[in-house]
């Protein structure tokens, strides 16, 4: 099945998001991470669109979405997604999220559970919730600190964006061959220039606030939305361990021989797990 993956602009929660929509049926919202765009889902989107209405945005400030100076905290990012569903007159959707897209998806499910039918979270960690001690034993990854210093990373990396992103994209695949050429080029184009880089790093700069928002959500109640975690390399089952004490209906899966970019590195396994779960 061939689908049109050209995004269009949609106003949501006071910003403008670039969004790909395709297919008919129950809605599924796909939320990418960093350094990605909606193109992260290109290998699985055609199959999902056979039976679903797929909504795949570029998140706030990223890809083709409008550059924003603020709003990268999880409450606002979750409200962006609720506003996007409103724009498409979707009352309730399944939500599938990876990497930096997973924390706002989690907060959306915690703050507005009626909007989320089922939740799939992949290859991410949720703030400082217990359970990720093995992954964080040596401290956070080196790039967290580099990205968090205001103005530093974007100044250093201008003119070398492609080389820098290639390191992450190669590391995100099991055999370190990187991602398909057209997807790689889309990612590189989306993060070229100081302003595009800055918006990508704002998620890292908001991490202290976001950790407090995650802790506040957990303190206020449990995760009642049926949730599935998918782990690969390097996160493994750490996200499942974080969610196990706070989720009412939780299942977890590990994909062997798969890198961080699950829908690109193991699209068949992604579909094998996600499609039956969503029903």
C-alpha positions in Angstrom: 0.0 0.0 0.0 1.4 3.4 -1.0 0.4 6.4 1.2 0.9 10.1 0.8 3.2 11.2 3.6 3.3 14.9 2.8 2.4 16.8 6.0 -0.1 19.7 6.2 -0.3 22.4 8.9 -2.8 22.2 11.8 -3.4 24.8 14.5 -3.4 23.2 18.0 -3.0 24.6 21.5 -1.6 27.9 20.2 1.0 26.5 17.9 1.1 25.1 14.4 2.0 21.4 13.9 3.0 19.7 10.7 0.9 16.5 10.5 0.6 13.5 8.2 -2.9 11.9 8.2 -3.8 8.8 6.3 -6.3 5.9 6.4 -9.7 5.5 7.9 -11.0 3.8 11.0 -10.2 4.2 14.7 -7.6 6.9 15.3 -4.0 6.1 16.3 -1.7 9.0 17.2 2.1 8.5 16.6 4.6 10.5 18.6 8.2 10.6 17.5 11.3 11.5 19.6 14.7 13.2 19.0 16.2 13.6 16.4 13.2 12.5 14.5 10.2 13.7 12.6 7.0 12.0 11.4 9.3 10.2 8.9 10.3 7.8 11.8 7.0 5.9 11.0 7.4 5.6 7.3 8.0 1.8 7.2 5.0 1.0 9.4 2.6 3.7 8.5 1.2 2.0 5.3 0.3 -1.2 7.2 -1.3 0.8 10.1 -3.3 2.8 7.6 -5.0 -0.2 6.2 -7.3 -0.3 9.2 -6.7 2.9 11.1 -6.8 6.6 10.8 -3.2 7.4 11.4 -2.2 10.9 12.8 1.6 11.4 12.7 2.6 15.0 13.7 6.0 16.6 14.0 6.1 17.6 17.7 6.2 21.2 18.9 9.1 23.1 17.3 10.4 20.1 15.4 10.4 19.1 11.7 7.9 21.1 9.7 6.1 22.4 12.8 6.4 26.1 13.8 9.5 27.0 15.8 8.6 28.0 19.3 10.6 29.6 22.1 8.6 28.0 24.9 6.2 25.2 25.7 8.5 22.2 25.8 7.3 21.0 29.2 5.2 17.9 29.3 1.9 19.5 30.2 2.1 21.8 27.2 3.3 19.0 24.9 0.4 16.8 26.1 -2.0 19.6 25.5 -0.6 20.0 22.0 -1.7 16.4 21.3 -5.1 16.9 22.8 -5.5 20.0 20.7 -4.5 18.1 17.6 -7.1 15.4 18.3 -9.7 18.2 18.8 -8.7 19.7 15.4 -9.5 16.4 13.8 -12.7 15.9 15.8 -11.2 12.8 17.4 -12.5 12.2 20.9 -10.4 9.2 21.7 -7.3 7.7 20.1 -4.7 5.0 20.6 -1.3 6.6 21.3 2.0 5.1 20.2 5.1 7.0 21.3 8.9 6.5 21.3 11.9 8.2 22.9 11.2 11.8 23.8 7.6 11.4 22.6 6.9 8.8 25.3 6.9 11.2 28.4 4.2 13.6 26.9 2.2 10.6 25.8 2.3 9.3 29.4 1.3 12.6 30.8 -1.6 12.9 28.3 -2.8 9.5 29.5 -2.5 10.5 33.1 -4.1 13.9 32.8 -6.8 13.1 30.2 -7.3 9.3 30.3 -10.6 9.6 28.4 -8.7 10.7 25.4 -6.4 7.7 25.3 -7.9 4.2 24.5 -4.6 2.3 24.6 -1.0 3.4 25.1 2.2 2.0 23.6 5.5 3.4 24.9 8.9 2.5 23.5 12.5 3.0 24.3 12.2 5.8 26.8 12.5 6.7 30.4 10.1 8.6 32.6 11.9 11.3 34.6 13.3 10.1 37.9 10.7 7.3 38.6 12.3 4.3 40.3 13.1 1.3 38.0 15.8 2.7 35.7 18.7 2.4 38.0 20.5 -0.1 35.8 20.4 2.2 32.8 21.5 5.2 34.8 24.1 3.5 37.0 26.9 5.4 35.2 24.9 8.6 35.1 22.8 10.0 32.2 24.1 9.7 28.7 26.8 12.3 27.9 24.7 14.2 25.4 22.1 15.1 28.0 24.4 17.6 29.6 25.7 18.9 26.3 22.2 19.5 25.0 21.0 21.1 28.2 23.4 24.1 28.3 21.5 27.0 26.7 23.0 28.1 23.5 26.0 25.8 23.5 25.1 22.8 21.4 23.4 24.7 18.6 26.4 27.1 18.3 28.9 24.2 18.2 27.0 22.1 15.8 25.9 24.6 13.1 27.4 23.3 9.8 28.0 19.8 11.2 24.4 18.8 11.8 24.3 15.8 9.5 27.5 14.3 10.9 26.2 14.7 14.5 22.8 13.2 13.8 24.4 10.3 11.9 26.1 9.2 15.1 22.8 8.9 16.8 21.0 7.3 13.9 23.8 4.7 13.5 23.8 4.0 17.2 20.0 3.6 17.0 20.1 0.5 14.8 21.1 -2.9 15.8 23.9 -3.3 13.3 24.9 0.4 13.3 24.1 0.7 9.5 21.9 3.7 10.2 18.4 4.3 8.8 17.1 4.4 5.2 18.7 7.2 3.1 15.5 9.2 2.5 14.6 9.1 6.2 18.1 10.0 7.2 18.0 13.0 4.8 14.6 14.1 6.2 15.9 14.0 9.7 19.1 15.9 8.8 17.1 18.6 7.0 14.7 19.0 9.9 17.6 19.8 12.3 19.7 22.0 10.1 20.4 25.5 11.4 20.7 27.0 14.8 17.0 27.6 15.4 16.0 24.1 14.3 18.7 22.7 16.6 17.6 24.9 19.5 14.1 23.6 19.3 15.3 20.0 19.4 17.4 20.7 22.5 14.6 22.4 24.3 13.2 19.0 25.4 16.5 18.3 27.2 16.5 21.8 28.8 13.0 21.1 30.1 14.0 17.8 31.8 14.1 19.1 35.4 10.6 20.6 35.0 9.4 17.5 33.2 10.7 15.2 35.9 8.7 17.1 38.5 5.6 17.0 36.2 5.9 13.2 35.9 6.4 12.8 39.7 3.3 15.0 40.2 1.2 13.0 37.8 2.1 9.8 39.6 1.5 11.3 43.0 -2.0 12.4 41.9 -3.2 9.0 40.6 -2.4 5.7 38.8 -2.1 5.0 35.1 -5.4 3.4 34.3 -5.1 3.3 30.5 -4.1 -0.1 29.2 -0.4 0.3 28.4 2.2 -1.8 26.6 5.9 -1.1 26.7 8.4 -2.2 24.0 12.0 -2.3 24.8 15.1 -2.9 22.6 18.6 -1.6 22.9 19.6 0.3 25.0 16.6 0.9 27.2 15.5 -2.8 27.5 12.9 -3.3 30.2 13.7 -0.2 32.3 10.6 1.6 31.2 8.4 -1.4 32.1 10.1 -1.4 35.6 9.3 2.3 36.0 5.7 1.8 35.1 5.0 -1.5 36.9 4.3 0.1 40.3 2.0 2.8 39.0 0.1 1.2 36.1 -3.1 -0.9 36.5 -3.0 -2.8 33.2 0.6 -3.1 31.9 2.3 -5.6 29.6 5.8 -5.5 28.3 7.9 -6.9 25.4 11.5 -6.9 24.5 12.6 -7.2 20.9 15.9 -9.0 20.4 18.4 -7.8 17.9 16.8 -4.4 17.6 18.2 -0.9 18.1 16.6 2.1 19.7 14.6 3.2 16.5 12.2 0.3 16.8 9.8 1.2 13.9 12.8 1.6 11.5 15.0 -1.1 12.8 12.4 -3.8 13.3 9.2 -2.7 11.5 7.9 -6.3 11.2 8.3 -6.9 14.9 6.8 -3.5 15.7 3.7 -4.4 13.7 3.5 -7.9 15.1 3.2 -6.5 18.6 1.3 -3.2 18.1 -1.4 -4.2 15.6 -2.9 -7.0 17.7 -2.6 -4.9 20.9 -4.5 -2.0 19.4 -7.1 -4.5 18.0 
